[in-house]
Structures are given as C-alpha cells and as structure tokens.
Amino acid sequence: MNRPRIKIEWKAADWWMEGIAITIFVGTTLHILSQYRSLPDSIPTHFSFSGEADSYGPKSSLWWVVGINVALYGLLTGVARIPHHFNYLTDISPQNAKRQYTASVRLIRYLKMIISCLFAYLSIEMILGAKPETSSELSYMFLPVTLTLIVGGIIYYLIKVSSK
C-alpha cells in the first residue's frame, strides 16, 4: 500500500467538533466531581431497552463512564492521524487523497463528538437516577436517536466520498 501521506488541514467544522467533544467531556467530568459526594453508594449502572434502570452498582461506576470516554477519544484521535491506512471505497491517488482523507478524519471527529454527548447523557441519567427525588429512566428515544446520529453520520460520509 503506497498511498500519499499528507497533512490534513483543519477547517472551522473540525475545530468546532473537537471543541464540543472536549467541552462536553470536561463538563461531564466536572459534573461527576461536583455530585459525587452527595450520591448514595448504589447508583443505576444499566438501563433496559425501555429506559428503566435494571442494574445498580457502586457510585464509582461513574468513573468507568469517564474512563471509557477518554479511551475512545484517545483511540479515535490516534486513528485519525493515520488516514493513509484506512480502507476506502475507491483507490487512493495523489489526486483524491486529500478529499478522501479529509472526509474520513472529519467522520472520526464527528463520532468523537457524538460519543462524548452519549457518555455525558448517560452519566447525567446515572446521577439523576441515584437521587430519590428524580427518576432513573433514559428517554425512550435514547437508542433511536443515538443510532440515527451514528448511522446517519456514516451514511453522510459515504455519500460525500462517493460523489465527485
């Protein structure tokens, strides 16, 4: 595989997506820190398809949300640095490399932003569900919205790289 290695320039959309992802991640971490001491020892850790809490665990489970978010963000950031190793729908040439690489790296940034939002929402619901005065239910729209955002982003990417 002898593909061109080029530096992908960041556009405003790239900066916005990275900024949103990082801001949401930092906000989520700060929210967990601010609420942690007031939480009971047992909090909702799993939700059924209908959105009801169906498993409880220690409040330290919230740090798994942070850790998984950091791991996914870091992994996707690392992967985005090597677009010349990705699989593409077309052969990569010096003429189309920049366009193909830019689109694929932008898809990864989009997914990082969506994943940060997903984990923020989950942590908020875990915290709210732990408090007696609030309910421990995810919205019934959580799964359809999440799947639509992820699959929709991938379909948009596929259409974009397939058109000239």
C-alpha positions as CSV (number, residue, x, y, z in Angstrom):
1,M,0.0,0.0,0.0
2,N,1.8,3.0,-1.3
3,R,-0.6,5.9,-0.5
4,P,0.4,9.5,-0.2
5,R,0.9,10.9,3.3
6,I,-0.5,14.4,3.5
7,K,-1.3,16.7,6.4
8,I,-5.0,17.3,6.7
9,E,-5.8,21.0,7.3
10,W,-8.3,21.8,10.0
11,K,-11.4,23.8,8.9
12,A,-13.8,25.6,11.2
13,A,-16.1,22.5,11.4
14,D,-13.1,20.4,12.6
15,W,-12.3,22.9,15.4
16,W,-16.0,23.1,16.4
17,M,-16.4,19.3,16.6
18,E,-13.2,18.9,18.6
19,G,-14.1,21.8,20.9
20,I,-17.6,20.5,21.5
21,A,-16.3,17.0,22.3
22,I,-13.7,18.2,24.7
23,T,-16.0,20.8,26.3
24,I,-18.7,18.1,26.9
25,F,-16.1,15.7,28.2
26,V,-14.7,18.2,30.7
27,G,-18.2,19.4,31.7
28,T,-19.2,15.8,32.3
29,T,-16.2,15.1,34.5
30,L,-16.7,18.3,36.5
31,H,-20.4,17.4,36.9
32,I,-19.5,14.0,38.2
33,L,-16.9,15.6,40.6
34,S,-19.5,18.1,41.9
35,Q,-22.2,15.5,42.5
36,Y,-20.0,12.5,43.7
37,R,-20.0,13.1,47.4
38,S,-23.8,13.6,47.6
39,L,-24.6,10.4,45.7
40,P,-25.7,7.2,47.5
41,D,-23.4,4.2,47.5
42,S,-25.6,2.5,44.9
43,I,-26.5,4.1,41.6
44,P,-28.1,2.9,38.3
45,T,-25.4,1.3,36.1
46,H,-27.5,-0.3,33.3
47,F,-30.8,0.6,31.6
48,S,-33.2,-1.7,29.7
49,F,-34.4,-1.0,26.2
50,S,-37.4,0.7,27.7
51,G,-35.1,3.1,29.6
52,E,-35.7,1.8,33.1
53,A,-32.8,1.2,35.4
54,D,-32.4,-2.6,35.7
55,S,-29.0,-2.9,37.4
56,Y,-27.3,-1.0,40.2
57,G,-23.7,-0.8,41.2
58,P,-21.3,1.3,43.2
59,K,-21.1,5.1,42.6
60,S,-17.5,4.6,41.5
61,S,-19.0,3.2,38.3
62,L,-19.3,6.7,37.1
63,W,-15.6,6.8,36.7
64,W,-15.9,4.0,34.1
65,V,-18.0,6.4,32.1
66,V,-15.2,8.9,32.2
67,G,-12.5,6.3,31.5
68,I,-14.3,4.7,28.6
69,N,-14.9,8.2,27.1
70,V,-11.2,9.0,27.5
71,A,-10.1,5.7,26.0
72,L,-12.4,6.1,23.0
73,Y,-11.5,9.7,22.4
74,G,-7.8,8.9,22.6
75,L,-8.1,5.8,20.3
76,L,-10.1,7.7,17.7
77,T,-7.7,10.7,17.9
78,G,-4.8,8.3,17.3
79,V,-6.5,6.6,14.4
80,A,-7.4,9.9,12.8
81,R,-3.6,10.6,12.5
82,I,-3.1,7.7,10.0
83,P,-5.8,8.2,7.3
84,H,-3.5,6.7,4.7
85,H,-4.0,3.3,6.4
86,F,-7.8,3.4,6.3
87,N,-10.0,1.3,3.9
88,Y,-11.7,3.4,1.3
89,L,-14.4,2.8,-1.3
90,T,-12.1,3.9,-4.1
91,D,-8.4,3.7,-4.9
92,I,-6.4,6.5,-3.3
93,S,-4.3,8.5,-5.6
94,P,-2.4,11.8,-5.2
95,Q,-5.4,13.5,-6.9
96,N,-8.1,12.3,-4.5
97,A,-6.1,11.6,-1.3
98,K,-6.8,15.0,0.3
99,R,-10.5,14.8,-0.3
100,Q,-10.8,11.2,0.9
101,Y,-8.6,11.7,4.0
102,T,-10.3,14.9,5.0
103,A,-13.7,13.3,4.8
104,S,-12.7,10.2,6.8
105,V,-10.9,12.3,9.5
106,R,-14.0,14.5,9.8
107,L,-16.2,11.5,10.2
108,I,-14.0,10.4,13.1
109,R,-14.2,13.9,14.7
110,Y,-18.0,13.7,14.3
111,L,-18.1,10.3,16.0
112,K,-15.9,11.6,18.9
113,M,-18.4,14.5,19.4
114,I,-21.4,12.1,19.4
115,I,-19.7,9.7,21.8
116,S,-18.9,12.5,24.2
117,C,-22.5,13.6,24.1
118,L,-23.7,10.0,24.6
119,F,-21.5,9.5,27.7
120,A,-22.5,12.9,29.1
121,Y,-26.1,11.9,28.8
122,L,-25.6,8.5,30.4
123,S,-23.6,10.0,33.3
124,I,-26.3,12.6,33.9
125,E,-29.0,9.9,33.9
126,M,-27.0,7.7,36.3
127,I,-26.6,10.6,38.7
128,L,-30.3,11.7,38.4
129,G,-31.4,8.1,38.9
130,A,-29.4,7.8,42.1
131,K,-31.2,10.6,43.7
132,P,-34.5,9.7,45.4
133,E,-36.3,12.8,44.2
134,T,-35.7,12.0,40.5
135,S,-36.4,9.1,38.2
136,S,-33.9,6.6,36.9
137,E,-35.1,6.4,33.3
138,L,-33.4,7.0,30.0
139,S,-35.6,8.6,27.4
140,Y,-37.3,6.0,25.2
141,M,-35.7,8.0,22.3
142,F,-32.2,7.4,23.5
143,L,-31.4,4.4,21.4
144,P,-33.1,5.5,18.2
145,V,-31.5,9.0,18.4
146,T,-28.1,7.5,19.1
147,L,-28.3,5.0,16.3
148,T,-29.7,7.7,13.9
149,L,-26.8,10.1,14.7
150,I,-24.1,7.5,14.3
151,V,-25.5,5.7,11.2
152,G,-26.6,9.0,9.7
153,G,-23.1,10.4,10.0
154,I,-21.7,7.3,8.4
155,I,-24.2,7.4,5.5
156,Y,-23.5,11.1,5.0
157,Y,-19.8,10.3,4.9
158,L,-20.3,7.5,2.4
159,I,-22.4,9.8,0.1
160,K,-19.9,12.6,0.4
161,V,-16.9,10.4,-0.6
162,S,-18.8,8.7,-3.4
163,S,-19.8,11.9,-5.1
164,K,-17.4,14.0,-7.1
